[in-house]
Amino acid sequence: MASDDKMANKKDELVGKAKEKLGEATDNEQWQAEGRSKKAKGDVKQAGEKIKDAFRD
């Protein structure tokens, strides 16, 4: 289950990064903001997974 969560979080990061870059390329501020938000959400979730892993060991 943890590896599934990690993959989903990484996907959020990558999708967010791609959407942010697409927004920059097309000058679409909404996509840029949505991309930054999704990327940050993935980053925070990844950090939570790392903390959980640290306590498991």
N, C-alpha and C positions, 0 to 999 in steps of 0.2 A: 504494500500500500504506500509506503513512504517513497519508493522510487517512482510510483505513478504520480504522486503529488509533486515530486521534484521535476518530472518531465513536464507536467502541466504548468508549473511555475516558470520553467525555462521557456516554454512555448509563449506564455504571456509576455515575457521579457522580449523575445525575438519579434513577436507580432507588434508589440508596442514600438520597438525600435524601427521596424520597417514602416509602420504607419507614420511615425514622426518624420522619417526621411522622405516619404512620399508627400507629406504635407509641406515640407520645406521645398521640395522640387516643384510642387504645383502652387506654392504660395497660399496654401489653405491652412489658416490658423486653427481652425477647429480640429482638423486631422492631427496637426502638430500637438495640440493640447491633449487630445484623446490618446495619442501615441505615448506622450510623456506620462500620462496617468496610468496607462496599462503597463508600461515598463516599470514604473515605480511600484505598482501593485505586485508585479512579479518579483521585484527585488526584495520587497518586504517579506513576501511569503517564503522566498529562498532563505532569507536570514532566519526566519522562524524555524524552518526545517533544519538548518545548521545548528541552532540552539537545541532543538529536540535531539538531534544526533549526538551532541556533546553530552547530554544528560543520560543517554542510553549506554554510552561506553563506560 
